[in-house]
Amino acid sequence: MAGKTVIARTPKTVMPGATRARRSLYWQYLVEPYLYLSPAIFLIGTVLMIPLIIGISYSFQSIELLKPFDTGWVGFENYQDLWSDRKFWLALENTFWWTFWSISFQFLLGLGLAMLLTTRFYGKKLFQALVFLPWAVPTFLSALTWAWLFNPVIGPLPHWMASLGILSEPYNIMGDPDLAMWGPIVANIWFGVPFFAITLLAALQSIPSDMYEAAEIDGASAWQVFTKITLPFLAPMIAITVMLRTIWIANFADLIYVMTGGGPANSTQIVSSYIFTTAFRKLDFGYASAIAVALLGILLIYAVVLLWIRKKLVKI
């Protein structure tokens, strides 16, 4: 058209150096990391995923060692039996109380010890070593020790509680269906407090000291410092430690199995110990796998919810 200048555009040429740089970045960020991670991914897949898939497949089969000729795929029959299994629902209720009280006391005592260890006092190193000592004791030994402590003949605890008026007389607490669960819970609290103390102490030491200095200048009380500074900074760590410890305790049947064996009358039977007794006493691996898959599903839902809460706390 008249009066307009037409500018002809030539296609851009890609320099060989730019192409090599793009390939280098592609290799560095998209290929190389997975190459380095491949041994770990293969190991995790072999050790974790393969047994998990096999275990889930067992839950859809009838595998009873006492009935070797009556095996095969049964579909959802194990889950149908599980839905109507009174012992399973009792074990699930016991698991809730076992986990709830253990976590509550472990967290509160662990937080208190962590805050105490951030202060300076005489004999702090010795006290810190004693606080972390239960974590180093083998679980089996801890269970035997606490079973001895609760023994009404040779153990001191029933006699002390009778002297304090808590019990009418020294008797076997773990033989009482109404009180038996408290024996393993107390042992678990003693065993698990160091976990919260260690993790929360590390989180407390990462809080900037300037925040506390500014609060002191402003005249904030100890409670205000705790609720406005300490607790918000600890919230993400609390969420992840509570999640990990809850999953751990829900699967932690060692103390219960050694101290009470799930009795009396299944009053201390939790889901993980019920899985063990079903698999290795009744020798019904198919039904035990169904119970394990049900517990896995419950814990996965719990973990997803708690991680969502933690994500909200981190944003705050």
Buried (B, 14 or more C-beta within 10 A) or exposed (E): EEEEEEEEEEEEEEEEEEEEEEEEEEEEEEEEEEEEEEEEEEEEEEEEEEEBEEBBEBBBBBBBEEEEEEBEEBEEBBBEBBEEBEBBEBBBEBBBEBBEBBBEBBBEBBBBBBBBBEEEEEEEEEBBEEBBEBEEEEBEEBBEBBBEBBBBEEBEBBBEBBEEEEBEEBEBBBBBEEBBBBBBBBBBBBBBBBBBBBBBBEBBEEBEEEBBEEBEEEEBEEEEBBEBBBEEBBBBBBBBBBBBBBBBBBBBBBBBBBBBEBBBEBBBBBBBBBBBBBBEEEEBBBBBBBBBBBBBEBBEEBBEEBEEBBEEBEEE
